[in-house]
Amino acid sequence: MIWPRILDSMVPNMFTHLEASANYTVLNLKGGEKLISGYSLNVFEGLFGLKEFVRLDRSNLINLNFIYSVRHKEDCIFVTLKNDMEILIPRRRIILLQKLHPKLFKVC
């Protein structure tokens, strides 16, 4: 697989999360900056793997090191990142995430 040029000078731990936006990917950096890549989210998922990142849904790939908590809010479960962003975990993904990353749900 070809390594995207945008990552030549960056390491995966610099990203808090990645969001799909049409045919592009928005790379959210620790400092709040955003970069846009022409590569799809699937390319980044393949590069980073499941050890450092988790795919919550079709649009979000989240760095496990930047998850602050997982919490219940009404009938939904949200992931809260260290930058106070909340992302809904789809109910069909909760069981898979509990199996892959049980430490996330011990905080609930």
C-alpha atoms as an extended CHARMM CRD file, in Angstrom:
* protein
*
       108  EXT
         1         1  MET       CA              0.0000000000        0.0000000000        0.0000000000  PROA      1               0.0000000000
         2         2  ILE       CA              1.2400000000        3.5060000000       -0.8030000000  PROA      2               0.0000000000
         3         3  TRP       CA              1.8000000000        5.7350000000        2.2330000000  PROA      3               0.0000000000
         4         4  PRO       CA             -0.1040000000        9.0220000000        1.7790000000  PROA      4               0.0000000000
         5         5  ARG       CA              2.2670000000       11.9910000000        1.3960000000  PROA      5               0.0000000000
         6         6  ILE       CA              0.4170000000       13.9720000000        4.0470000000  PROA      6               0.0000000000
         7         7  LEU       CA              1.7490000000       11.5330000000        6.6500000000  PROA      7               0.0000000000
         8         8  ASP       CA              5.4190000000       11.7320000000        5.6630000000  PROA      8               0.0000000000
         9         9  SER       CA              6.2610000000       14.0530000000        8.5480000000  PROA      9               0.0000000000
        10        10  MET       CA              3.5530000000       12.9500000000       10.9780000000  PROA      10              0.0000000000
        11        11  VAL       CA              2.9420000000       10.0020000000       13.2610000000  PROA      11              0.0000000000
        12        12  PRO       CA             -0.4910000000        8.4990000000       13.9240000000  PROA      12              0.0000000000
        13        13  ASN       CA             -0.4120000000        9.6410000000       17.5590000000  PROA      13              0.0000000000
        14        14  MET       CA             -0.6910000000       13.2660000000       16.3760000000  PROA      14              0.0000000000
        15        15  PHE       CA             -4.3180000000       12.7160000000       15.3650000000  PROA      15              0.0000000000
        16        16  THR       CA             -7.2190000000       12.7800000000       17.8000000000  PROA      16              0.0000000000
        17        17  HSD       CA             -9.6690000000       11.4660000000       15.2450000000  PROA      17              0.0000000000
        18        18  LEU       CA            -10.3520000000       11.3100000000       11.5330000000  PROA      18              0.0000000000
        19        19  GLU       CA            -13.6810000000       12.1260000000        9.9310000000  PROA      19              0.0000000000
        20        20  ALA       CA            -14.9860000000       11.1490000000        6.5380000000  PROA      20              0.0000000000
        21        21  SER       CA            -16.3040000000       14.0440000000        4.5000000000  PROA      21              0.0000000000
        22        22  ALA       CA            -17.6010000000       13.0200000000        1.0730000000  PROA      22              0.0000000000
        23        23  ASN       CA            -14.5350000000       11.6030000000       -0.7360000000  PROA      23              0.0000000000
        24        24  TYR       CA            -12.0850000000       13.2880000000        1.6240000000  PROA      24              0.0000000000
        25        25  THR       CA            -10.8240000000       12.7080000000        5.1490000000  PROA      25              0.0000000000
        26        26  VAL       CA            -10.5370000000       15.4660000000        7.7360000000  PROA      26              0.0000000000
        27        27  LEU       CA             -7.5310000000       14.8140000000        9.9820000000  PROA      27              0.0000000000
        28        28  ASN       CA             -8.0040000000       16.4160000000       13.4030000000  PROA      28              0.0000000000
        29        29  LEU       CA             -4.6960000000       17.1430000000       15.1380000000  PROA      29              0.0000000000
        30        30  LYS       CA             -4.0150000000       17.4230000000       18.8820000000  PROA      30              0.0000000000
        31        31  GLY       CA             -3.6870000000       21.1950000000       18.7910000000  PROA      31              0.0000000000
        32        32  GLY       CA             -7.0830000000       21.6730000000       17.1760000000  PROA      32              0.0000000000
        33        33  GLU       CA             -5.7740000000       22.0770000000       13.6350000000  PROA      33              0.0000000000
        34        34  LYS       CA             -7.4580000000       20.2810000000       10.7640000000  PROA      34              0.0000000000
        35        35  LEU       CA             -5.9580000000       18.8950000000        7.5880000000  PROA      35              0.0000000000
        36        36  ILE       CA             -7.8260000000       17.5590000000        4.5950000000  PROA      36              0.0000000000
        37        37  SER       CA             -6.6760000000       14.5130000000        2.6800000000  PROA      37              0.0000000000
        38        38  GLY       CA             -7.8930000000       13.1680000000       -0.6370000000  PROA      38              0.0000000000
        39        39  TYR       CA             -7.5610000000        9.6260000000        0.6750000000  PROA      39              0.0000000000
        40        40  SER       CA            -10.6160000000        7.8220000000        2.0260000000  PROA      40              0.0000000000
        41        41  LEU       CA            -11.0390000000        6.8420000000        5.6480000000  PROA      41              0.0000000000
        42        42  ASN       CA            -10.4810000000        3.1890000000        4.6500000000  PROA      42              0.0000000000
        43        43  VAL       CA             -6.9240000000        3.9960000000        3.5710000000  PROA      43              0.0000000000
        44        44  PHE       CA             -6.1310000000        5.4940000000        6.9790000000  PROA      44              0.0000000000
        45        45  GLU       CA             -7.8290000000        2.6240000000        8.7740000000  PROA      45              0.0000000000
        46        46  GLY       CA             -5.5760000000        0.2080000000        6.8970000000  PROA      46              0.0000000000
        47        47  LEU       CA             -2.4660000000        2.2480000000        7.6960000000  PROA      47              0.0000000000
        48        48  PHE       CA             -3.1090000000        2.7600000000       11.3880000000  PROA      48              0.0000000000
        49        49  GLY       CA             -4.6790000000       -0.5980000000       12.2100000000  PROA      49              0.0000000000
        50        50  LEU       CA             -6.9410000000       -1.4780000000       15.0970000000  PROA      50              0.0000000000
        51        51  LYS       CA             -4.3150000000       -1.2670000000       17.8380000000  PROA      51              0.0000000000
        52        52  GLU       CA             -4.1990000000        2.5310000000       17.9680000000  PROA      52              0.0000000000
        53        53  PHE       CA             -7.4720000000        3.5020000000       16.3170000000  PROA      53              0.0000000000
        54        54  VAL       CA            -11.0600000000        2.3120000000       16.4740000000  PROA      54              0.0000000000
        55        55  ARG       CA            -13.6720000000        2.7450000000       13.7450000000  PROA      55              0.0000000000
        56        56  LEU       CA            -16.8560000000        3.8800000000       15.4740000000  PROA      56              0.0000000000
        57        57  ASP       CA            -19.0120000000        4.2420000000       12.3950000000  PROA      57              0.0000000000
        58        58  ARG       CA            -18.7970000000        5.0160000000        8.6900000000  PROA      58              0.0000000000
        59        59  SER       CA            -17.5230000000        8.5180000000        9.3700000000  PROA      59              0.0000000000
        60        60  ASN       CA            -15.2570000000        8.3530000000       12.4190000000  PROA      60              0.0000000000
        61        61  LEU       CA            -11.9060000000        6.7590000000       13.1410000000  PROA      61              0.0000000000
        62        62  ILE       CA            -10.7810000000        7.6050000000       16.6670000000  PROA      62              0.0000000000
        63        63  ASN       CA             -7.3680000000        7.4170000000       18.3080000000  PROA      63              0.0000000000
        64        64  LEU       CA             -7.7230000000        5.2570000000       21.4320000000  PROA      64              0.0000000000
        65        65  ASN       CA             -5.1630000000        7.4100000000       23.2710000000  PROA      65              0.0000000000
        66        66  PHE       CA             -7.4660000000       10.4310000000       23.0470000000  PROA      66              0.0000000000
        67        67  ILE       CA            -10.6020000000        8.8370000000       24.4520000000  PROA      67              0.0000000000
        68        68  TYR       CA            -11.3910000000       10.4670000000       27.7600000000  PROA      68              0.0000000000
        69        69  SER       CA            -14.4710000000        8.4570000000       28.6730000000  PROA      69              0.0000000000
        70        70  VAL       CA            -17.4130000000        6.4280000000       27.4440000000  PROA      70              0.0000000000
        71        71  ARG       CA            -20.6660000000        7.5100000000       28.9770000000  PROA      71              0.0000000000
        72        72  HSD       CA            -24.3750000000        6.9070000000       28.8750000000  PROA      72              0.0000000000
        73        73  LYS       CA            -26.5800000000        9.8320000000       27.9760000000  PROA      73              0.0000000000
        74        74  GLU       CA            -30.2950000000        9.0580000000       27.8780000000  PROA      74              0.0000000000
        75        75  ASP       CA            -30.5770000000        5.8240000000       25.8450000000  PROA      75              0.0000000000
        76        76  CYS       CA            -27.3310000000        6.3260000000       23.9220000000  PROA      76              0.0000000000
        77        77  ILE       CA            -23.6470000000        5.7210000000       24.5780000000  PROA      77              0.0000000000
        78        78  PHE       CA            -21.1060000000        8.3810000000       23.6200000000  PROA      78              0.0000000000
        79        79  VAL       CA            -17.3300000000        8.4810000000       23.4170000000  PROA      79              0.0000000000
        80        80  THR       CA            -15.9170000000       11.6960000000       24.8560000000  PROA      80              0.0000000000
        81        81  LEU       CA            -12.5250000000       12.7540000000       23.5350000000  PROA      81              0.0000000000
        82        82  LYS       CA             -9.9710000000       14.7520000000       25.5020000000  PROA      82              0.0000000000
        83        83  ASN       CA            -10.9060000000       17.8420000000       23.4780000000  PROA      83              0.0000000000
        84        84  ASP       CA            -14.5050000000       17.5320000000       24.8210000000  PROA      84              0.0000000000
        85        85  MET       CA            -15.9260000000       16.3170000000       21.5170000000  PROA      85              0.0000000000
        86        86  GLU       CA            -18.6490000000       13.6910000000       21.8860000000  PROA      86              0.0000000000
        87        87  ILE       CA            -19.3120000000       11.0490000000       19.2630000000  PROA      87              0.0000000000
        88        88  LEU       CA            -22.2810000000        8.6930000000       19.3560000000  PROA      88              0.0000000000
        89        89  ILE       CA            -21.4990000000        4.9810000000       19.3030000000  PROA      89              0.0000000000
        90        90  PRO       CA            -24.0560000000        3.2340000000       17.0900000000  PROA      90              0.0000000000
        91        91  ARG       CA            -25.9050000000        0.5570000000       19.0660000000  PROA      91              0.0000000000
        92        92  ARG       CA            -24.8090000000       -2.1760000000       16.6610000000  PROA      92              0.0000000000
        93        93  ARG       CA            -21.1350000000       -1.3200000000       17.2320000000  PROA      93              0.0000000000
        94        94  ILE       CA            -21.2540000000       -1.3320000000       21.0420000000  PROA      94              0.0000000000
        95        95  ILE       CA            -20.8870000000       -5.1160000000       21.3920000000  PROA      95              0.0000000000
        96        96  LEU       CA            -18.0100000000       -5.2220000000       18.8970000000  PROA      96              0.0000000000
        97        97  LEU       CA            -16.2310000000       -2.3820000000       20.6910000000  PROA      97              0.0000000000
        98        98  GLN       CA            -16.7280000000       -4.0920000000       24.0460000000  PROA      98              0.0000000000
        99        99  LYS       CA            -15.0300000000       -7.2040000000       22.6760000000  PROA      99              0.0000000000
       100       100  LEU       CA            -12.1660000000       -5.3520000000       20.9580000000  PROA      100             0.0000000000
       101       101  HSD       CA            -11.5680000000       -2.7260000000       23.6520000000  PROA      101             0.0000000000
       102       102  PRO       CA            -13.0550000000       -3.8320000000       26.9930000000  PROA      102             0.0000000000
       103       103  LYS       CA            -11.0450000000       -1.2150000000       28.9110000000  PROA      103             0.0000000000
       104       104  LEU       CA            -13.1260000000        1.5580000000       27.3560000000  PROA      104             0.0000000000
       105       105  PHE       CA            -16.3120000000        0.3290000000       28.9620000000  PROA      105             0.0000000000
       106       106  LYS       CA            -14.9710000000       -0.2420000000       32.4660000000  PROA      106             0.0000000000
       107       107  VAL       CA            -15.4160000000        3.4840000000       33.0350000000  PROA      107             0.0000000000
       108       108  CYS       CA            -19.1780000000        3.3180000000       32.3410000000  PROA      108             0.0000000000
